[in-house]
Amino acid sequence: MGGSLEAIRYKREGGHATLHLLEQRKLPLETEWLDIPGPKAAWTAIRDMTVRGAPAIAIAAALSLAVDLVNGGSGAQFADAGAAAAYITEQLDYLVTSRPTAVNLSIAAEALKSLAAAQAGEAGASAAGVAGAVVEACEEMLREDVAANKAMGAHGAAALLAAAQARGRAADGRLRVLTHCNTGSLATAAYGTALGVIRALHEQGRLEHAYCCETRPYNQGARLTAYELAHDGLPSTLICDSAAAALMAAGKVDAVVVGADRIAANGDTANKIGTFCHAVAAHHHDVPFFVAAPTTTIDPQLDHGGLIPIEERSPEEITHFKGQRVAAEIGVWNPSFDVTPATLIEAIITERGLVAKASASGTGFAIRSWLTE
Ligand code: MRU
């Protein structure tokens, strides 16, 4: 299979912009691209999982606003700069309501709203100037995300190897790594976060094997991560989520690396449901457990993970398969994410390096002070 995978295609040319999102619900069986003319279509695409993964959600939402602003005439439709900033704020506030757990979109929305307000407050500000600055900031998110993922890959590859070897694993410098959900090119602008670390290990000749968990109930692992691993030709195996502890007990996992949807100030991490189980199993087997995420996934406002809003999705994700009921008639609880306590996390890998620990020897992270360093 050739070419690199992508989930988001954005183009601006001659005063017109387009945004297309890969219809991830049909992968790996069909490749279809959806045209996203503005925030309303993006909101639906995010809520219905056409696009998913914390960074990709934020980028797709921001670019839908960019498309709307560019095709609306670069601000010409607004009476003045204040009206442009008010419209931008309204659209971003709406987009943020699409899904609650991943924080990247909220953080991006706050930054874009501040930018619009600041531009509108400048002497001689124009509507076109406000819209143009916001469009450029949205477009920059695509480029920044790829650079952040590459940096995370480099930091993460070194950290995983060092932690595994400190425990007497991977003596030959090659790692067997387990991951959960999809954190690759399909969940980001490209390359990926946790899957980016696995890609970096592979590029360095240090990946012996990648294990991806199925990731029930939405099967992001079986449908998307397996697709990415096969596409790139990485040595890999798909397992049921419930096989992870047995795989560790068999001595076949040197490190676990997962992504994140929101990281609280103490390092507690919300990620796809099932992540916490892997962290507990890894702790039991003395396998180092890593989180890889850009700093835009950190929510320094929340003291701990108990404050992270956890999305609950439709019961049909569990009771049905391809529209057909497969479960008996019974009540369902379907949280889309769980929170892994910081105490189970070896390190948090970001584009700026590893987040500082709360104390040199202990567990927990000093995220607030680290962010302002
Ligand atoms: O429900 P999803 O598919 O949006 O959940 C995605 C995850 O939980 C990912 O692990 C996380 O967003 C990190 S993506 C780089």
Residues whose N, C-alpha, C, O or C-beta is under 5 A from the ligand:
A	BS01	MRU	R52 G53 A54 P55 H180 C181 N182 T183 A187 T193 Q220 G259 A260 D261 N271 K272
